[in-house]
Amino acid sequence: MKLIIATRNAHKLQEIEFIFDFQNLEVLSAFDFPDIPDVVEDGETLEANAEKKAVEVARATGFWSLADDSGLEVDALGGAPGVYSARYAGPQCSYADNNEKLLRELAGKKDRTARFRTVIALSDPDGTVQTVDGACAGIICETLRGSNGFGYDPLFVPDGYSKTFAEFDSEEKNRISHRARALKKACAAWSEMLSKLNAG
């Protein structure tokens, strides 16, 4: 049985493959289906985007599909950038652009509490979809620190730690991150079902 990871983000794919127990499934990604167009992430919530990606890729390939959508929610900004995290500074922005805008928006603000959230969706080829989610709370620091990870990792210090996600090694980050927590829930919820489907 094939399971498609509905992403062309190499960093995200690496994290998912590191954490999720695939029960001897043959795991492919959107990279393996170049003719499938990118899914337009126009949902109002992380849940909507994750579900849309999983369903569209499952229907296009005829295989079960796993997708996620993640966002950074900053309390002083009313939960922004949230669902717009990847394009916070504009449609063609870089990670550096997003980080620069976030620091600008938080300049002079005392409350720097935030959380990363991930929603994982699993869809069968008919479009029946289910979701789990995970979160990691922390604060936004005032300067970029670290060179690992991606996205907002150089600015996010998780609760109980003094270093940013970008200062963690990948194994350490993958024990506590929002995506890790969501994927662990996904393993608990779906591994047995996927194993039975694979065996069948």
URWO-V172589 format. One line per field, one symbol per residue. ss: DSSP state (h for helix, s for strand, l for the rest). psi: psi as a letter, one per 20 degrees, with the letter a starting at -180 (. if undefined). A space follows every 50 residues. Layout:
ss = ???
psi = ???
This chain:
ss = lssssllllhhhhhhhhhhllllllsssshhhlllllllllllllhhhhh hhhhhhhhhhhllssssssssssshhhlllshhhhhhlllllllhhhhhh hhhhhhllllllssssssssssslllllssssssssssssllllllllll llhhhssslllllshhhllhhhhhhhlhhhhhhhhhhhhhhhhhhhhhhl
psi = pqppomqkohgggggghhgpojljqoprrhhimhipqpponjqirhgggg gggggghghhhjrqppqqpqqpopgijkiqicijghkgjrgkrrghgghg gghghipiphokqrqpqpppqpqriijpqqqrrqqoqbrpriqppqjrbr cjhiiooqpjriqrhiiqrhgggihirghggghhggghhiggghghhgh.
